[in-house]
Amino acid sequence: MNDIDEQREHARSQQQQAVHAGAPIFIRACPGAGKTRTLVDRHCNTPPGPRRSGRALLSFTNVAADELRHRCTGEANRADLTAYPHYIGTFDSFLWRYLVRPHLPATPVWQHILSWDHIPSARVRPRDIPLSSFEFHYDPTTRQTSVQWPKAAAHLQNSTLTESDYLARAKATRERLWQGSGYMTGLEVRIAALEHASDASCTELLKHRFFEIVVDEAQDCSALDLLILTRLHQAGISLVIVADTDQGIYEWNDARPEELHTFTQHIPDHLELTGNWRSSAVICRLAATLRPPDRTTPDVAVGEYHDDSRPLLLLPYGKNRKAISHFADISDASEAFTAWAATWNIGADSCLALAYKNSAVPKARTQPVPDYPKEPNTTALAWAAAVFTAADASISARTHALSIATTFLREHWYSEERGTLDELLTRHNLTADLFRRRAASFLAGLPPVDHTPARDWRKAARKVLQTQTAPVGADGQSPTARLIPLAADELDEPVSRLIGVIPHPDNAPSDPVIRSSSIHRAKGSQAQAVLVHLPRAQDINELITDWMDPHTNTATSELLRTYYVAITRAQRVLSLAYPYSKHADITQLLQSNKIEYQVETTLPQDRPFLF
């Protein structure tokens, strides 16, 4: 057995330990560790047949939950693992369904909503400010909620009311909608979940319902999420926490990797998955330079490209004193990246361009990856129509598209009825399959998502919605099909642009394009070749300073964690593009960490010599 065979055997052994280890346990999984497959294998280790209790598999996005569900039903052929008594879904939905809703009073009629924007009356008057414009923060120690208004100055010009007046009215509006009308966003659900997690009568029911709760991507947990998990752990509920703290990039959503570290110290057993099945050894070594001092040992490259020895590709652009690149700007560097990837037989469809902000990626040869819509609005419906008719759409994307269409049909047919979709189906003796079939028919009938102005597409889509005949059991169709209005500056935009797809002129050359994305949106994806656009001006100085400082690493710097995520998306080739003025700093950083690199300032056919 040679070295790579031994390394792969060790990586598989780690995975098997994670499959069979008892709970509670914390599993740290490096990028490309085969985490999803390992969790599915652990779930499939459950014997078939009737059970009194099940396993909950939780993630923080519908896409990740859909992937777990699909792998159980597809590759593993264990559809029973997606049904009662098991549960696969988002962390939010789990809290609402099992820890909050069953323990609320009978009245009012409680509803879990994604955002206050879903409620027309969630406005703060007299200037009709959306309640979602205010930020609410809960302090579990004092059990008090504070409120902030980030854009107060823009709304208070010539106002007779002060900022304090509006803050007080925002708190009152939220309290009325929550306690009076029963609406609960994620924050209110978490406040209730924290209270119920401290109640033995609630946790005993949860313990009997689930023999194990698996929380995937736990680095995305907020401080409130971790406090809820702490109380569940203290109540004796078996938890499996899976995370890579170096990929925690949602501090804006109150995710704190250091608090996750503190939480996991209370879990007695820890396992690590250190075999990287995605990236080459060069990429693994570079990624390790961003991690804390006690974990700078690179992950072991065990995948298809483990022995790919291509060095890091540097593409500086612009000029600095006497040093001049043939790449005048960031767009030229992007063109060079595509050309160099082609010399290694990597097509444009296997390339990915990333930047801290999606707007920082040149659009000439890149195609942004559309976000999964979070709100059921007109743009979301256009996205669903485009995805549902795309030949290369993933199963999870099609599932999300059907979910959006279902929301529109439900509002069209049952606009006056409240409660969950399951409750509505039961009430009218309808099946989920029927709703999905009707949603698919609706999406198939929508107009193409192309260069059509958004106002015209919305008008055509409304007509299609009006033709959707209500199933037996509906109390009657709405007299007018309603689509959420578009903003004034969106009406004349091509509908394809609104969903993140930039249409090219009909007479434009059909050059291949590469996917592009912000780093945050690309989390969980991968590509054979990845181009990372380093920031310009002051931001790149901060990045280089943090990277070179031995006391600053992904444990304390979200900026470094963000670029750690970007670097670890690459399988074979990783390229950095940056202003030439920072070239000396970049190469010094790489040399001090003994990272192989190759500098190119021309296209392959113009290349005079190797650096």
N, C-alpha and C positions, 0 to 999 in steps of 0.2 A: 504494500500500500504506500503510495507516494504522499508528499506533504499535503497537496490539495485534497486528496481523498480523506486523510486524517482530519483536516480542518473541517471539511463538510460533515464528516461523521460526528465531530464534536458539536457543530452547530445544530445538527439534527437531534443530538442527545439533549442539548439545552431545550430545544422545542418540546421534546417528549417529557422532560421534567416539568415544563410549564403545563403540559396537557394533563398530567396525572397528579400534580402537587395538590395537597389539601389546602383549603381556605381556613382562615384569612391569609393572603399572600400579596406581596408587591412584586410585580414583574417589570423590570426596566428593559425596554426593547429599543435597540439602536435602529436607525433608519435602514430600511430594506431587510429587516430581521424576519420577515414572514409572519408578522404579528397576527394579521387577520386569519391566515390559514391555521395558525396555532390555536386561536380562540375557537374557530369552527371545529377543529379536531377535538378540542376539549369538550365542546358542546356535543359533538357526535359520539363521544365516549359515554354519553348517557344511554343506558339500555332502553330499547323500544318497549312500548307497552304503557298501560295506564299508570299514572302517578298522582299522588295527592298534592305534591308540590313540584315546582319547576325552577328553572334557572332564568334569570333576567340578564340579557346582554344589552348594555347601554352604551351609546356614544353621544356625541354632541351635535351631530348633523343628521338630517334625514338621509343624505347620500351614503354616509358610513353605515347607518342602520340598514339601508336597502341592500348594501353590498354583503353584509353579514347574512341577511335573510336569503339573498339570491344564492350564496354559496351553500347554504344548508339545503335548499330545495334543488339546486342544480348539480354541482359537483358531488355533493355528499348523498343526494337522493334521500334526504331525511326531512320531508315536509312536516312530519310530526313535531319536529323541534321548533317550528315557527308558530305552533298553535298552543292552546291551553294544555297544560298549566304553565308553559314557558312564555316568555315575553321578549321580543326584540324591538327596540325603539330608542328614542332619544331620552336623555336624562330628564329633560323638562317634562316630557309626556309621562314618564314613569312616576315622577313625583306627583303630578296631578292625578294620575289614574289610581295609584295605590297608596299614597301617603297623605293626600290632601282631600280629594273629592269625597271619599267614603266617610270622612269624619267631619264634614261640614254640616251645619244645620239644614233643615229641609227647605227653608226659604232664606233669601230669594233664590231664583233659578241661577245657579252658579255657572259661569262660562270661562274657560281658559282661552285667552286671546293672545296673539303674537305681539300686538302693539296697540297702543291707545288710538292709533290712526284708524283702526277698524271700527271705532265707535264714533258716529257723526257728532254726538253730543259731547265728546271729549275735547272741549274748547274752553279756553279761559277768556272771559269777557272783561271789559267791553271791546277790546281790540281783536277778539276772536283768535287768540293764540292757540295753536295745537298743543294739547297736553303733552304730546311726545317731545316738545321742544324743551321741557323741563327734565332735569336729571334728579332722580330720587335715590337716596342712599340709606340703607338700614343699618343701624348699630345694634348688634345682638346683645351687647352689654347693657345698654340703657333701654333697649327695645323701643327706640325712637327713630323716626325717619326724617332725614333732612332733605332739603330740596335746593337745587341750584338752577340758574338760568343763564347758560353760557352766552347767549346772543341777546341779552337784555338791552344793551345799548342801542342796538338796531331798531328795537320796537318802542323805546321809551321817548323818542323825540316828540316834543310838544304834547306829552301825556300829562294829564292831571293826577295820575296815580304814580306811585313810586314803585321801585323794584320790589320792596318789601310787601307792598299791597298785592302785587301779582303773585309773589311766592306764596302768600297766605291763601289767595284764591285758588292757586294750583293745588295746594294741599287739600283744600276743601272739596274741589272738583274730583280729585282722585278718591278721596274718602267716600264721597257720595256714590261714585260709580262702582267702587269696590264693595263697601258695606251695604249700600242701599240697593244697588242694581245687580250685584253679584259678578261683576267683571273682574278678572284677575290676569294680569300679565305675569311674565316670568318672575318678577320681583315679589309680587304678592303671593304667588305659589310657593316660593322659597321661604317666605316669612312663615306661612302656615305649615310648611313641611318641617321647618326647624322646631316649631312648637310641638307638632305631633311626634317628631323623632325623640322628644324627651318624655313622651307619654307611654308608659309600659303597655297599656291596653292597645295602643296603635302598633307599637313595634312587635308585640307578640303575634298579632294578626299577620304582619309582614313576614315574620320569621316562619310561620306555618305555611304561608303562601309560596315562599321562595326558599329553597335550600341553599341558594348561592346567588349573589348579585355581582356581576362583572361590569366594571366601569372602564371602558376603553378611552384612550386619549385623555387620561386624567390630568395631564398638564394644562388642559383648558378649563379646569375647575376654578370657579371663583372662590373667594374667601368664604362666602356663605355656603357654597356647595361643599367645601371641605368640612365646615362645621357640622353640616347635616350628616355627612359620611362619618365624621368622628362619633356622633351620637348613635348612629346605627351600629358602628363597630363596638361601642361601649355596651350596647344593648344585646350583644352576642350574635348579631347577624353576620353571616359569613360573606366577606367581601374579597373580591379579586380585583386589585387595582393595577392597571396596565398603563404605562406612561414612558415618555422620553422627555425628561424635564428640560433638555436642551432645545426642544422644539416648542416651548411655551411662548407664543408670540401674540397673546391676546391680553396684554396688560390693560389696554383700554377698556376691556370687559371685566376688569378686576381679577384677572387670572394671575396668581403669584407663585412662581416656581419654588421660591424659598419656603412658602407656607405648605406646599405639597410635600417638600422634603421633611418638614417638621411633622406633618401628619403621618407620613410613611414610617417614621421612627417608632410609632406605636404599633406597627404591624410586625409580628415576630419573625416571619419568614420572608426572605428576599431571594429573587432569582434574576439573572441577567441573560438576555439574548444578545450576543456579541457578534454573531455571524451575519455579515451583510451580503445578501443575495442580489443586491442591485448594482453596486458601484465597483469601480476598479480600485486597486490598492492605492494608487496615487490620490484619488478623490477621498478615500478613507483617511489617508494621512493628513491631507489638508483640513478636513473637517475636524479632526482631533485637536488641531491647534487652537480651536475656538472653545474647547471645553474646559472645565475647571482643572486646576493643577493635579488633583488626585485621580483624574480620569483622562489623561492625555494619551494613553495607549490606544492606537488606532483600532477600530473595529476590523475584524478579519474578513477580507474580501473572499467570498466563497461561491459567487455566482458565475454566470456565463462569461463575464468580462473580468474575472479576477486577475488574469495575467495580462490585461491590456496595459501596455507600458507607455502609452501616449502621455506626455507631460502636460501640465497646465498650459493652456494657450492664452497668451497675453496680447491684447489688441489695443494699444494706446492710440489715441487720436489727437489731432491738433499739433501744436508746436510748443516748445519750451526752450528759449534761448537758441542754441545752435542745433538742437535736436528737433528734427521735423519728421512727422509721420505722413505717409501718403494718404492716410485717412483724415480728411479735413474735419470731420465731425462724427457724432455718435451714429448717424445713419450709415456713413461709410464703414464704420466698424461692424455694424450689423450685416452689411453686404459681404464683408470679408469673412465673417463667421460662417455664413451660408456656403460661401465658396470653399473655405477650408474643410468644412464638414463633408462637402461633396467629394473632396479628394480622398476621404477615408470611407467612401461608399455609405455615407449617412445622408439620406434624403431630407428634404425640407420638412416632410411630414413626421420625421423623427427628431426634430429640433424644437427647442423651447427657449424663448427669450424672457428674462425676468428682470424686474426692477422693484424698488421699494414701493413706488407708485406706478400704476399701469400707464399713466400719462407720460412717464419718462422713457417708455419704449418707443422707438421710431415706428411709425405705422406703414412705411413704404412697402416692406416685405414681410410684415407680421400680421397675424390675425388674432385679435384678442379672444380668449376663451370666455364665453358668456357666463356670468354668475348664475347659480340656481336662484330663481326669484324667491324672496322671502315674503312678499306681500301679494295677495291675489288681485292684482290690478290689470289694466289693459296691456301694459308691457309684458307682464307675466303670461297673459294669454297668448300674445304673439310668440313669446319664447316657447311656450308649450306646443303651439302649432308647428313651429320650425323644427323642434326636436322630434316630435311624433312622426313627422314625414321624412326625417333624415335617415338614410340607410345605415350610417355608421353610429347612430345614437346608442349609448349604453342602456342596459336594462334599467339601471337606477334612474337615468335621465327620463326614460319613457314613463317610468312609474311616477316620477314627480310631475311630469306633464299631465298624466291622467288625474293626479290629485288636484292640480289647478283647474282642469276642466270640470271635475266633480264639484268643486267649490262654486264655480259659476252656475252650473245647472241647479245645484241645491238652492242657491239664492234666487234663481229665476223661478223655480217651481214651489219652493217652500219658504218664501221670504219672511213670513210672519211667525215661523216656528223656531223655537230655541232648542238648545241641547246639542249633544254630539251627533255625528252622522250615524253611529250605531243605534242611538236612541231613536233617531228619526226613522231608520230602516225598520226597526222593530215596531214602531208605532203604526207604520203604514204597510206592514207585512211585505216589505221589499227585500231584495237580496243585494249584497255588495257586488256580485257578479253583474247583475242587471245595471247597476249604476256605472260600473266600469265600461260595459259595452256601450251604454249611451254616451259616456264621456268620449270614448274612442271614435264613435260616429260623429260626434260634434267636432272634435279636432280634425278629423279627416275632411270635413266639409268647410273648414275655414279657408279664407283666401291665402294665396302664397305669401310668404314673408320675404319681400324683395325691396325694390326701390320705391314702392308705392308710398306716398306721403302718409304719415301716421293718421291724420284725420280721415283720409279716404279708407284706409284699412280698417279703422275702428267702425266706420259706417257700414262697411261690408260685413264685418264680423257681427255687428248688432243684428243685421238681417238674418244671418245664419242662426244666431241664438234664438231669434223670434220663431224660427221654424221648428225648434226642438219641442216636440209634443210631450207633454208631461205623462209619466207612467201612471198606471191605474193606482189610485190612492192619493194622488196630489189633490189639494183642495182647489186647484185652478191656477193657470199660468198668470204671471204678472202681465198686466195689459201692455207694458212697454219693457222690452229687454233693456236692462241697464248695464252700462260699462263704466267703470270708474273714469272720470274725466282726465284728460291729459293736461299737462302744464302748457301754457301758451307758447313757450319756446320749443315744445316738442311737436306741435301740430303739423308743421311742414317738414319735419325731419323724415328721412326714409325710415320705415318701420324696422328694417333690418338693423339700422344703426342704433335704434333705441334698445335693442336686446344685446348690443355689444358686437355685432357683426358689421364691419365697415364695407359697404358695397363699392366695387370698383367700376369705373365707367365701362360701358359696353365695348368701347374700342380700345380699352387698355390691354397691354400685352399680358398673356396668361402665365406670368412667371409664378413659380411655386412660392407659396408663403409658408411661414413658420408660425406656430402658436406663440402667443405672447400673453403675459399675465403679470399682475402684481404678485409678489412673493407670498403674501397672505392667502391669496386665492389659489395658489399653486400647491399649497400644502396637501400632501397625499398623492400628488402626481409624480411622474417621472418621464425622462426622455433620454435617448441615446446621447444626444449632445445638448448641453445647456449653456446659454450665454447669460452671464450675470452683468447687468449694467450697474457699476458702482456709482454712488451718488456724486454730484459735483459740489463745488464750493465748500462751505463750512461742513456739510454733512460728511464728506469723504475724509476730512481731517479728523472728525470725531471717530469715524470707523477705524481709521488707521491707528489712531492713538489708543483706542480701546483694545484693538487686536494685538498691538505690540506690548502693551502693559501686562506683565505677568500676573498682576493682581486683579485684572479685569478679564472676565470670561463670561460664558453663557449663563453662569449662575447668577450674575449680578447685572448683566447688560442685555436689555431686550434687543438693542441694535445688533449685537453679535448673534443672538439667537435667531434673529430674522435672516441674517446671511448664512447662518448654519443650515437653516431650512433650505435656502436657495441652493447652496453647494451640494447638499445631499439629494437633490432631485436628479443629478446627473448619473448616467450609467457608464458611458465610455469616455466622453470628452467634456471637459469643463473649460469655459473660456471666460475671462474677465475683460470688460471694456471700461476704460477710464481716461481722463484727460492726461496728456503726456506730462504735464507739470507734476504729476504724482508718480511717475514711472520709477524714479529712484527710490521712493519710499516703499512702493509695492515690491520691487525686487529685493530690497534690503530685508523686508519682512519675510519673504519666501526663502531667501538664503539663510536667514537666521534659524528658520524652522526646517531647513534641508528639504525643501519641496522643489521637485524638478519642474522647470517651466521652459516655454519656448515663446520667444517674442517675434511677432510678425507685424510689419507696418505696410505691407503691400498685399495685393491679391496673389493667389498661387501662381498664375501665369506670368506675373511681373516680378516674381521673387528673384532678386539678384544673388542672394546667398543666405545661409543659415546664420542666425545669431548664436 
